[in-house]
Each structure stands twice: as structure tokens, then as C-alpha cells.
Amino acid sequence: MTKPLHLFLLLAIIIMCTSCTEQDTQEPYVIETSPPNGSIDVDPSITELSVTFDEEMQDGNWSWAYTKKEDFPETTGQPYYTEKFTKNSLPVKLEPNKEYVIWINSQKHKNFKDKAGNSASPYRWVFKTK
């Protein structure tokens, strides 16, 4: 086989293989929160909340949202990712004996997105401090 024909066949195989891959259209979803969703005895001295997704997310995009501002904790810094962009943390100051209701994305705010640009499914997170 001649060299140009060999290169042409190799290039054709590469193009065929890359066109066969499926595009990611699945919504990422929350697999864990800290503190856990539904907790009723959270230590009010904790200084960060975190949410973990099932796949890598886009950096710089997040929607820590609320329905009522009084149910959302006071923030003390900007959210940031760790663990290969699957865990997002939010620095906070919590109050004792208070119930918090947080939305990770919502119907209106959809900035938590995976690397393919799919918005995470909205997730309602509720916990109460002791």
C-alpha cells in the first residue's frame, strides 16, 4: 500500500470513529449534600455547605438559589469546586435553631451545568441547625 493511500485510510477511520460518539444530553444530578438533606441537628458552627454531582461540572457556573431569602444562609465567600469539579462548596455563616431551604438550580436559575452544557436537575435541600 502506498504511503498517501495508507494515510487516507487512517484518516477515514479516525473520522468515522469520532463521528460515532454520542453527545452528552443527560442532566447531571446531586448525589450528596453536606450536611445531608433532611438533617435536623446540624452544628451551626460549620462554615461550609457542599453539594456533590454525579459528573464533572463547569467551573464558574452555579445557582445556589432560594425561594425565600430568609431561609437561605448568610454567605461569607464565593462558591468553588473541588474533587475534579464534582463537589461545589459555599462558605456560610449559620444560625442556631434555624431551618434552611436551599435550591441547587431551580426552575428559574440553571447555572450548575456539566462539561457538555446540560443544566443540573433542580434539587431542593432542607436542613435545620441545633
Helices and strands as residue ranges (DSSP letters): H 3-19, E 30-34, E 48-53, E 64-65, G 69-71, E 74-75, E 80-82, E 87-93, E 99-104, E 123-128
